[in-house]
Amino acid sequence: MSKPSYFSLFIKDLPGTLGVHIEYVGSIRESLKDKALPVSAREIINAQIEEIDQYLLSIENIHKKYIMTMVGHTMQAEIEKQAYELFPDSAPNSSKIGFIRIKIIFEWLSSFWKIADNSWSSIFSTMKIFSTYTETSTLYETIYNNILKDIFELNIDTKTLLSKIEKTFSCKIVGTSPADKQLMISNIIYEEEKNYDYSTIFPNIDSEEFKKQTPKIDLVKNNQKLEDDYFFTTIRGTKEWNRNDSYILYVKIKDLKEEEQKFYSSSFVILNPAENNNINLAAALVRKNSGYSAATKYNQMVSTLIDFAMANLISKDFSDISDDTNAFLYHIGPIVLWHIIQEDMIRRDFGFCYLTDNRNSLIKLLPEFIIKKHIIDYWTEKFYDLKSSQVDSYIIYSKGVSTVKESYKLLFDQAAATRKRGVQDSLSLEQYLIENTGKFFGYRRAHVYKRFINDSLWGHLSEVNSIELVNKFAKR
């Protein structure tokens, strides 16, 4: 019996069918690293494997970003978010929910397909070199016949599905998101008379039969896992000294959704300190529900702050911190990064939103769950390939901690000497240095000192001495 087309499998389970990409990424890696290959073949493969692995990683990352999130809570959360953005004045009916679902599928699938298709084409071009050597020609034929031909069929069927969506709903991809250049944006428009059921893409399938096999991309309430209720960073260490709560940042999905609703309903979103002028109740009442229009810029701002903080920790604050800076950045931890971003916003008075409550009172809100979710996403992507062996290397860890302690002692001594030469007042040396943290130490460094130094001026990060979150969130 012939294998069913991928297009027909899309009817039953679109995200699951696209999991073939990840299955074949693993198969190629296994084939290229097969210990049974002769040394002569290994030399040829090693000359190309780094380039090939770059494309394989690209496929994994884009699949994780757009396909793995096309299910469960993440999909439901995106539907609710876009429902609020697109239809802010009323509760969306089933037709509008169907429209949003189709829009997400079209845009996310287009985003995935563009990068995945190009990556597989590049893998094919690179691997063709193997066909020119006797030592690797058989390996090439095996990979081509068992993997690449199948992937090309899958990509063709994916393109067919996208074309079907374009024709069915009279839409096309018109550009990319300003906030995320990987995310494709369409011009699909909601029309009340149209049927936005997923089944309309497959007109030859009986509607009753379709209901039996329609893809499950809504909120799954049964057999809930921890991932269904929380977003959280993954702990990678396996030693006692690198398994504590400083490595775990989490957000409850319910809390995030509630905060997003508040953010979207807000009247003012402060992207820089200068925008705090002219904040008043009268203007807030007029500008109610303006938050959703500022969401893209806010997301860009938070992403910029995170990138800036992480880059400066190793380029400016602790330039010689470790031979493996990526591993030590992981040890600094997402809790510290959150405190750095939070402290920066509070101290400089930006990143807040203003909204009115039922009594028409003006409320100032720092959307901490939204910011934490950004940090969690950043952390997940940045340390996706970090190996446990890097995290478990006590040499890397101890050298970094030693550098942090030396930095603290040097700056403390310099600051203390300055204080002795200054004007005397009622403040103790410690109080004086704390009040002048930015001047003598730098605010980012202060948070790192709290993480690694028990008796720092600012105290010690409490999460370092706790494993409550580890016990709750760490994979066993």
C-alpha positions, 0 to 999 in steps of 0.5 A: 500500500502506498504511503499517504501524501503529507497533504492528506496528513495535514488534515489530521494533524498539521503540527504533528506531521511537520514533526517529520522535519525534526525526526529527519534532522536527527537521522542525518546527524546520526548518519553523519556521526556513525562510528562505523564509517571508515576514517577516509569517509570521516575526513570528508564529512568533517570538512562539511559537517559544521556547515550542515549542522548550521542548517540543521540547527536552523530547522530545529529552531524555526520548528520550535518557534512556530510549529511546536507552539501551534498547539495547547496553551501557546496556540490558545494564548496567541488566539486570545491575544490576537482576538483582543488586538483585532476585535477590541470592542467585542467578544469574538464569536466562533467565526472570528476565532476561526479567522484568527486561527487560520491567520496564525496557521498561515503566517506561522506556517509560512514563516517556518516553511521559508526557512526550513525549505531554504535550509533543506535546499542548502543541506542538499547542495552541501551534501552533493559533495559526498556523491563525488567521493567513492568513500561517501557516495553510498552514504549520500545515496542513502540519505538522499533516498531515505530522507531528502526525497521525502523532505522535498515532498513534504515541503512541496505539500506544505507549499501546496497547503499555503497556496490553498489557504491563499486561494481559499481566503484571498490573501498572501504574505506581504512582509515581515513583522517589524519586531521579528523579521522571521515572522511573515505577515499576511493581508488576510481580512475578516469578512463576516460571510466567509467560513473560516473553518480549517476544513474549508481548505480541504473541500473534498473531505466530508464534513462529518469525516473531517470532524473526526480527524481535525487537528487538535490545536485548541487548549487541551484540558485533560492530562495537563502537565506543568508546561500547561500552566507555566512558562519557565526556564530549564535547569541544565546543571546536574551537580548540587552547586548548580541546581538552585532556584537562581537558574529558574524564572517562571510565569504562570500562564493565567497570570500572564494572560490577565496582565496582557489584558491589562496591558492592552486596555492601558491608556499609556505605555511608557517606552522612555522616561520622557514620555511620563509628561502629561500623564493624567486621568482625563487623557487616560479615559480618552486613550483607553485600550491603546495598549495593543497598538504599543505592544510591538514597540514595547516588545522591541524595547524589552528585547533591546534591554535584554540584549544590551544587558547580556552583551555588556555583562561580558564586554564591559562589566566582566570582560575576562570572566571566563574562557566560556562566557556563554556558560558563565552567563548561564550561571549568572542566571535569569533571576539576575537578568530579571532584577537588572531589567526591573531595577533599570525600569524602576530607577529610570521610570519607564517600561510602565503602563497606565490604565484606569480601573472601574472607579476611574482611578489611574493605575501605574503598572509594571508588566512584570509577567510580560517582561519575565516571559521575554526573558524566558524566551530569550533564555531558552533560545540563547542556551538551547545548545548549551551542554550539561558538560559546560554547565557542570564544569566547575573550572569554568564556574569557579574561575568566573566566581573568582573573577566576580569576587576580585572585581568586587574587592577592587571596586570596593577598595577604590570606593572606600578610598574615595569616601575617606577623602570626601566630606564626612557625614552621618552615613556609614561607609556601607550606606554611602556605597549603597547609595552610590551604587551606580557611581562606584560599582554599576547597577548590573555588577551589583546584581551579579555581586548579590548572586555570587558573594554572600556578604556583598553590600546589597545582601545575597540573592535568596534564590541561591540558597533555595531549591523549591523551584528546582523541585517543582520545575526541573526535569527529572 
